[in-house]
């Protein structure tokens, strides 16, 4: 069976060509695309795909924990098939978003911050901004 179809079924989702195409696209890119980028990339090979379908599918994937939705201060959200907590870096010159390796686990950071502040932390997203090595 198709690996992506298995992932969808395991998460209680109906397997459709559109869902397979969207998840496959996200799973095979590190570009952290927006809805518009995903739609424009898939539309030529998926004529039945609509922009609304991309929005709804990504929302469903987000709810199921299959993708991460984040915003690094732009007008639209970006999506990442790596749904495990990890930091992102935005190059302020070229606009590319990169995954960064974890230096300290979010669990350790959450525990430390909870002890110091008394706050309950439910989720986390870490964004770092600067100039990437390609633009430096």
N, C-alpha and C positions, 0 to 999 in steps of 0.2 A: 504494500500500500504506500501511497505518497506520504512522505514524512510530514508535510504541512497539513494534509488531510487528517493525519493521526493527531496532530497537535490540536486542530480545531475540534475534532470529535472528543478528545480527552477533556477539553474545556466546555463540553456541552453545546458546541456550536454546530449549526447546519453547515455542511461543506458545499460551497458554491464556487464557481469559477472566479467570481470577483473577489471573494475572500481569499482564495488561494493566491491569486495574482497580487493582491495588496500585501499579504503577509510575506510572500516570497520576495517581493520588491524590498520591503523593509529589512528582512532577514539577510539580504545580500548587499546592503549598502551601509557605509559608515557616515554617510552625508547628513543624516538627521533631517530628512526632507519635510517640507510643509505639505498640507493637503493639496495645494495647487501643483506642486512639483510632482507629487505621486500621481495625481490625475493626468497631468500632461505626459508623463512617462509611460503610463499604462494605456491611455485612451487609443492610440493607434492600433494596438493589438487586441484591445477589449472594447469593441464598438458598443456593446450593451452597457458599459460602465458609465455612470453619471457622477457628477461632482457630489451630489447628495449621497450616493451610495458610498463614496470614499469617506465622507464625514461620518455617516452612520456606522460603517464598518470599523473605523478607527475608534469611535466612541465605544463600540462593543468590545473591541480588543483591549481598550484601556480598562474597562470595567472588569474584564476577565483576567487582567494582569499580564496580558501578552505583549503589550507595548507600553512605553513610557511616553507621556505627553509633557512637554515642557516649553517654557518661553524664556528666552534669554534677553528680553527687553525689546523684542521686535513687534510688528503688527500682527503676527500670526504664530500659532503653535508649531512646534517641530515634533517629530515622532522618532522613536528609537525602539527597535525590536529587542534590544538588550534591556529587559525590564528590571534587572537587579540594580540596586542603588549604586551609582557611580557618579563622579563629578564630570562636568562638561567645561570645555574651554572655548570661548568665542574670541576669534581674532578680530580686533576692532578695525584692522586695515582691509582684509579680504572678506570678512563676514563668514568664514567657514567655522563650523562647530566641530570640535574634536572630543572624543572620549578621553578621559584621563585615568591613569591607574589609581587604585585606592592605596593610599599610604597608611591610613588608619581606618579601621572598619567603622562604618556608620554606627554599629552597635556600641562600640567603645566611645565614640564621640557623643552619641545620644545619652549614654549612661553618665558620662562625665558632666555634660551640660545639665542633665536632670538633677544630679547631686549638687551642682553649684548654684542652680537657679530655682529649683523646686518645680519647674515647669514640666508638664507631661508632653513629650514630643511624639506625635503620631506618624509623621512622615518627614522626609527630608529631600532636598534638592540643593546641590552645590554647583554654582556657576562661578567660573573664574574668567576674567577678561584681560586681554593684553594683546601682544603681537606674536603671531606664530613664528616658528623658525624659518618658514619660507618667505615671510615678509620682512624679517629682521635685516 
